[in-house]
């Protein structure tokens, strides 16, 4: 499914996309205890976020289309998905995902308004939000810190917390 934020901050109803064949991790002995028992989500630079589950992998993409607008695209990779004979729970999975996505997106206009208010001075980030901040740091680095105007770049603060192999 795909959705697009509108100028008034409301999201456009998403179009449904079918899944494609891809192995899930249900019953996969190579999956360690941590991802098997926690809400793990992977981010691939620059804008892919993927929270895998045994039922499939929703891929979220955030595409800036203006200074205050973003297109949100949600696609699925589903284990053993057959478009002609989908699993009977597939409509429920999509419906649940759509509900969860809209729970997050419905507050985007108010959040944007708060971020632009004179009272906003910053906020501590939880673990999940640090991924987004890291993305912004990385974007600035790839553009070149000397090429991003000081008022537009984020402070590079997460370097000591990034594990590099």
N, C-alpha and C positions, 0 to 999 in steps of 0.2 A: 504494500500500500504506500501511497505517497501523499503528503500533505504540503500545503504551502501557506505560509503566514501571509495575511492580508495587511494592507496599510492600517486598518483599524486594530490590528493586533490579533484578530481572530484567525484561526487556521481554517484553510479550505478543506472540505471533506476529502480524505485520502482515496485515491483510486486503488483498487485491489490488484495486487500482483501475485501470481502463482509462485510457488517455490520451485527450486531446481534440485536435482539429485545431488546429495552430498551426505557423506556419512556423519551421523550424529555421535554423541559420546555415550549413549545409553548402553550400559553393559560393556563398555570399552575398558579392558583391564589396564590400559596405559594411563588412564585418568587418575591422578593422585588424589589423596584425601581432601586437600584444601579446595580445589575447584569443585570437587564433587559435593562438598558440604557448605559452600559459600556462594554468595551472589557475585560471581566474577564477571568482569566486563573488560574487553580488550579494546584499545584504541590504536588505530593505525594512522599515522600522520598522512595527510593533514586533517581529514574530517570523517573518518570511519569509526564508529563505536559499535562493538559487537558483544552482547551478553549471551554467550552460548548456553544452550540447554539441551537435554536429550530430545526434546520435541522439535528442535530446529534452532537456527541462528538468525535472529533479526539483525539486520545491518542498518544502522542509522547514519545518515549523512546530513550534514548541515552546510548549505551553500549560501553564502552571503549574496544578496541581490540588491543591496542598498545599505545605507548607514544604519537604518533601523528595521530592516527586513531580512529575513532568512527563509530560504526554502528548506523544508525538512522532508527528506525522502526516507521511507522505511521499506526495505526489501527483505525477503526471507530466503534462506537456504534451508531446505527441509530434508531430513533423511527419508529416503525411499518415497518421495512425493510422486504420485501419479495423477496428473491433472484430470485424466478421464475417470479415475476411481480414487478420489482423495480419502484419506483417513477420516472416519466419521467425526472425529474431534477437531478437524482442521478449521471449520467455520468458528468453533468456540475459541480456539487459540487465537485466530485473527481478531475476533471480536474483543477478547480480553486484552490483547496487545493494543488495539485501537483505543480502548477505554483508558488504559494506563498512559498511553502516549498523550491523549487529550487531557488527562488529569494534569500532566506536566505543562502542556502548551497553553492551557486556558489562563494561566497566570502570567504569561510572558508580557502583556502590555503593562500590567501593574509593576512588574519587576523592572522593566525598562524605565518606567517613570521614576521609580525609586532611585535607580542608578544615576539618573540625570538630575536628581534633586540636589540643591546646595547642601543639604544635610548629610549626604552620603560621603563618607571619608574612607571607606574600605571595609573589608570584613575578613575574618579568619576563614580559611577554607577547610572543609572536611576532606577525607581521603578521596571520595569520588570526584569532588570538584577540583582537586589538585590536577587531575588529568587534563581538565580544560585549561587551567592556568599554564600547565606545562606546554600544551599545544600553542598557546599564545607566545610563550617564551621562545619556543622553537621556531615559530613563524617569524618573529622578529630577528632571530639569529640567521635564518635562511635568507631573509631579505637583506640583512646586514644592519647591525645595531647603529652604525654610523649613517645609514640611509633612512632610518625610521625617525621621524621628528620626535624629540624628547617627550612632548605632550601626548604622543600617540603610542608609545611603546610601553610595555610592562616592565616592571623591575625584575631583574634576573635574580631570583631568590631560591629556586628549587634545585640548583646544581648539586649541592651536597646530598640531596635526597634521591637522586636518580641513580639507579643501579645500571652500570654499563658492563657488558661482557667483554 
